[in-house]
Amino acid sequence: MKKIFYLGILLGLLSACQENKMDGFDSNGAVYFQTNPSDWNNLADSVLYSFAGKDVTEKTLNLQVNLMGEAVGYDRKFRLVVDQEKTTAKAGVHYRTLEDFYILPKDAYSVQIPVILLRGDALMEKEILPLTLKLEASDDLQPGLTQRIVTRILVTDMYMKPAYWERLWMWGDYSVKKHSLLLELFEVDFPETVDEYYDDYYLWSARANMISQYVEENYPVLDENNQPIEPWFES
């Protein structure tokens, strides 16, 4: 029985290896995206950034690119290109044109690639514009993990509900007006990840309480649908 069990594991491993096999693949020469730098297992393939409520005209997002295999004692180039068929953001308007090549430094297993987003035009106030990026082969490095060689940056100038909002019980129902009050009263926006939020959990709870008190003291504060926001925080 044990032999059958071990054989099943072995066959499973062989199958997984076969699925990841790439013609001409060099185990020391492949790269892939890690969209969430703090969690390798997170397979999210997109990053959202909104300029709404922020007094900036550009934003640099750093994308982490990892190496598959062993580091070497010299710099290597890799290619990062825009997938035009899956991109509506415009170079020079919504983002700065990418470099022809990027460098994985010697002895490094990862590198941060800066992508500069621009607060370009009025279209951003109406739509979320995808900038789809993919890794392509260079003379030095091949694309690595199939599920992680494409990533999207979603850029807009609209207020966007944080992806983790449902975990924020102390904020009540989401509204654009409530979101804008956070920026008006505290000059901060919600963090990009829930981990960053919970790193300052008590500070964010205090902010939720104070905005709820503001809504109560200035009632009615109307939301984007012209409906009054009800005080929601219970300490």
C-alpha positions in Angstrom: 0.0 0.0 0.0 2.8 2.4 0.9 4.6 1.6 -2.4 1.4 2.6 -4.3 1.2 5.8 -2.2 4.8 6.8 -2.9 4.4 5.9 -6.6 1.4 8.2 -6.8 3.4 11.1 -5.3 6.3 10.4 -7.7 4.0 10.4 -10.7 2.4 13.7 -9.5 5.8 15.4 -9.2 6.8 14.2 -12.7 3.6 15.5 -14.1 4.1 18.9 -12.5 7.6 19.1 -13.8 6.3 18.2 -17.3 3.7 21.0 -17.2 6.4 23.5 -16.3 8.8 22.3 -18.9 10.0 24.9 -21.5 12.0 24.3 -24.6 15.5 25.5 -24.2 14.9 26.4 -20.5 18.0 27.2 -18.5 17.3 26.7 -14.7 19.7 29.6 -14.0 18.0 31.9 -16.5 14.3 32.6 -16.1 12.3 35.5 -14.5 8.8 36.0 -13.3 6.6 38.6 -11.5 5.8 38.5 -7.8 3.0 41.0 -7.6 2.7 41.0 -3.8 6.3 41.2 -2.5 5.3 40.2 1.0 3.5 37.0 -0.1 5.0 34.7 -2.7 1.9 32.4 -2.7 -0.4 35.3 -3.7 -1.1 34.8 -7.3 -2.8 38.1 -7.9 -2.0 39.3 -11.4 -2.9 43.0 -11.1 -2.2 46.1 -9.1 -4.6 49.0 -8.8 -3.6 52.6 -8.4 -5.9 55.7 -8.2 -4.9 59.3 -8.3 -8.2 60.4 -6.8 -7.9 62.8 -3.9 -4.1 62.9 -4.2 -2.1 66.1 -5.0 0.4 64.4 -7.3 0.7 64.2 -11.1 2.8 61.0 -11.3 3.4 57.9 -9.2 6.1 55.3 -9.3 5.0 51.7 -8.8 7.7 49.1 -8.2 7.1 45.7 -9.7 9.1 42.8 -8.3 10.7 40.4 -10.7 12.3 37.2 -9.3 14.9 34.9 -10.7 14.3 31.1 -11.1 17.5 29.3 -10.5 20.9 30.4 -9.2 22.3 33.9 -9.2 25.5 34.6 -11.1 28.4 37.0 -10.7 27.5 39.3 -13.5 24.5 41.6 -14.6 21.9 40.1 -16.9 19.3 41.8 -19.1 15.7 40.9 -19.4 12.8 42.3 -21.5 9.6 43.8 -20.1 7.1 44.9 -22.8 3.6 46.3 -23.1 0.9 43.9 -24.4 -0.8 46.4 -26.6 -3.8 44.2 -27.3 -4.7 44.2 -23.6 -3.7 47.8 -22.8 -5.8 50.9 -23.1 -3.4 53.2 -21.1 -1.4 55.3 -23.5 2.4 55.8 -23.3 3.4 59.4 -22.5 -0.2 60.1 -21.3 -0.9 57.5 -18.6 2.6 56.1 -18.1 6.2 56.8 -19.1 7.6 54.6 -21.9 9.4 51.6 -20.7 13.1 50.9 -21.2 14.2 48.5 -23.9 15.9 46.2 -21.3 16.0 46.0 -17.5 18.9 44.7 -15.4 19.0 41.8 -13.0 22.1 42.7 -11.0 24.8 40.2 -10.3 24.3 37.9 -7.3 20.6 39.1 -7.1 17.5 36.9 -6.9 15.1 39.7 -7.4 14.9 43.3 -8.6 12.4 46.1 -8.3 11.3 47.6 -11.7 9.9 51.2 -11.5 6.9 51.9 -13.7 5.9 55.6 -13.7 2.2 56.3 -13.9 1.0 59.7 -15.1 -2.2 61.6 -14.3 -2.8 62.1 -17.9 -6.3 63.2 -19.0 -10.0 63.3 -18.2 -10.5 59.7 -19.4 -9.0 58.6 -16.2 -11.9 60.2 -14.3 -14.3 57.9 -16.1 -12.5 54.6 -16.7 -10.0 52.2 -15.2 -7.2 51.9 -17.7 -5.2 48.7 -17.8 -1.4 48.6 -18.6 -0.6 45.0 -19.3 3.0 44.0 -19.0 4.7 40.8 -20.0 8.2 39.3 -19.7 9.8 38.2 -22.9 13.0 36.3 -23.7 16.3 38.1 -23.9 19.8 36.8 -24.7 20.3 36.3 -21.0 17.0 35.4 -19.4 13.8 33.5 -20.4 10.2 34.0 -19.1 9.7 31.8 -16.1 6.6 30.6 -14.3 3.8 30.5 -16.9 1.2 32.0 -14.5 3.5 34.8 -13.5 5.0 36.3 -16.7 2.1 38.7 -17.2 0.9 41.4 -14.8 -1.5 44.4 -15.1 -1.4 47.8 -13.6 -4.9 49.3 -13.4 -4.7 53.1 -13.3 -7.5 55.6 -12.8 -8.5 58.9 -11.3 -11.6 57.6 -9.7 -12.2 56.7 -6.1 -11.8 53.0 -5.8 -13.2 50.7 -3.1 -10.2 48.8 -1.5 -10.2 45.2 -2.5 -10.2 44.2 1.2 -13.1 46.5 2.2 -15.3 43.7 3.4 -12.8 42.9 6.1 -13.0 46.5 7.5 -16.1 46.1 9.7 -15.4 49.4 11.5 -16.0 51.4 8.3 -19.6 50.4 7.5 -20.8 50.5 3.9 -18.5 51.9 1.3 -19.2 55.2 -0.4 -17.1 57.5 -2.5 -18.0 60.4 -0.2 -16.8 58.5 2.9 -13.6 57.7 1.0 -13.1 61.3 0.1 -13.6 62.4 3.7 -10.7 60.3 4.7 -8.5 62.2 2.2 -10.0 65.6 3.1 -9.7 65.2 6.9 -6.5 63.2 7.2 -4.7 63.6 3.9 -4.1 59.8 3.6 -5.6 57.1 1.5 -6.3 53.4 2.3 -3.1 51.3 2.0 -2.7 49.1 -1.0 -2.8 45.9 1.0 -4.7 44.7 4.0 -1.4 43.7 5.7 -0.4 47.4 5.6 -3.8 48.4 7.0 -3.6 46.0 9.9 0.0 47.1 10.7 -1.7 50.3 11.9 -5.0 48.8 12.9 -5.6 51.1 15.9 -4.8 54.2 14.0 -7.2 53.2 11.2 -9.9 52.4 13.8 -9.5 55.9 15.3 -9.8 57.5 11.9 -13.0 55.5 11.2 -14.4 56.6 14.6 -13.6 60.3 13.9 -15.1 60.3 10.4 -18.3 58.7 11.8 -18.4 61.4 14.5 -17.9 64.0 11.7 -20.9 62.6 9.8 -23.0 62.7 12.9 -22.0 66.2 13.9 -22.6 67.5 10.3 -25.7 65.5 9.5 -26.8 65.1 6.8 -23.6 64.4 4.9 -24.8 63.2 1.4 -23.1 60.5 -0.6 -22.6 60.4 -4.3 -26.2 59.2 -4.7 -27.5 62.2 -2.8 -28.4 59.9 0.2 -27.4 60.7 3.8 -24.6 58.7 5.3 -25.6 57.3 8.6 -23.1 57.3 11.5 -21.8 53.8 11.7 -19.0 53.4 14.2 -19.6 51.7 17.5 -16.6 51.7 19.8 
